Amino acid sequence: MQLDEKWVVRIHDDNVNSFAGVALVLAELLGLPVEESWAAAERIHTTGSAGLDPLPAGPAEDFVAALQVRGLHATLEPAP
């Protein structure tokens, strides 16, 4: 992974986490208002996954780790 490249954090739907739980984690980690975190959870649920805005490699890796610690399925992919 190149440190100067941008990466997309992708959060995947799963059969373990509740809809409300995903929204709560997004609100907590991203500081989103409840309505926005609920809308993001809806996108993840209806499409199977949702990508966040591209981040530099280090912060993207840290964010994936924070999501995974909270039980969400998150991965990294190169930004287009």
C-alpha positions as CSV (number, residue, x, y, z in Angstrom):
1,M,0.0,0.0,0.0
2,Q,1.4,3.4,-1.0
3,L,1.1,5.9,1.7
4,D,0.4,8.8,-0.7
5,E,-2.5,6.9,-2.4
6,K,-6.1,7.4,-1.5
7,W,-8.2,4.4,-0.3
8,V,-11.9,3.9,0.1
9,V,-13.3,2.3,3.3
10,R,-16.1,0.0,2.3
11,I,-18.6,-1.1,5.0
12,H,-20.4,-4.4,4.2
13,D,-23.8,-5.6,5.2
14,D,-23.8,-8.7,7.3
15,N,-26.2,-11.0,9.2
16,V,-24.8,-10.2,12.6
17,N,-25.1,-6.4,13.2
18,S,-28.5,-4.8,13.6
19,F,-29.4,-1.8,11.4
20,A,-29.5,0.4,14.5
21,G,-26.2,-0.9,15.6
22,V,-24.5,0.1,12.3
23,A,-26.1,3.5,12.5
24,L,-24.8,4.0,16.0
25,V,-21.3,3.0,15.1
26,L,-21.3,5.4,12.2
27,A,-22.6,8.2,14.3
28,E,-20.0,7.5,16.9
29,L,-17.0,7.2,14.6
30,L,-17.9,9.8,12.0
31,G,-19.7,12.2,14.2
32,L,-22.7,12.1,11.9
33,P,-26.1,13.4,12.9
34,V,-28.6,10.6,13.6
35,E,-30.4,11.1,10.3
36,E,-27.2,10.9,8.2
37,S,-25.9,7.8,10.0
38,W,-29.3,6.1,9.6
39,A,-29.3,7.0,5.8
40,A,-25.7,5.5,5.5
41,A,-26.9,2.3,7.3
42,E,-29.8,2.1,4.9
43,R,-27.4,2.4,1.9
44,I,-25.3,-0.4,3.4
45,H,-28.3,-2.6,4.0
46,T,-30.0,-2.1,0.6
47,T,-27.0,-2.3,-1.6
48,G,-24.9,-4.8,0.3
49,S,-22.1,-2.3,1.0
50,A,-21.2,1.4,0.9
51,G,-17.9,3.2,0.3
52,L,-16.9,6.3,2.2
53,D,-15.0,9.2,0.7
54,P,-11.4,8.4,-0.1
55,L,-8.8,8.8,2.6
56,P,-5.0,8.7,2.8
57,A,-3.7,5.2,3.5
58,G,-2.9,5.6,7.2
59,P,-6.3,7.1,8.3
60,A,-8.1,4.7,6.1
61,E,-6.4,1.7,7.7
62,D,-7.1,3.2,11.2
63,F,-10.8,3.7,10.4
64,V,-11.2,0.1,9.1
65,A,-9.6,-1.2,12.3
66,A,-12.0,0.9,14.4
67,L,-15.0,-0.4,12.5
68,Q,-13.8,-4.0,12.8
69,V,-13.2,-3.6,16.6
70,R,-16.8,-2.6,16.8
71,G,-17.8,-5.8,14.9
72,L,-18.5,-4.3,11.5
73,H,-17.3,-5.9,8.3
74,A,-15.1,-3.2,6.6
75,T,-12.5,-3.4,3.9
76,L,-10.1,-1.2,1.9
77,E,-10.0,-0.7,-1.8
78,P,-8.0,1.7,-4.0
79,A,-9.8,4.9,-4.8
80,P,-10.8,5.2,-8.5
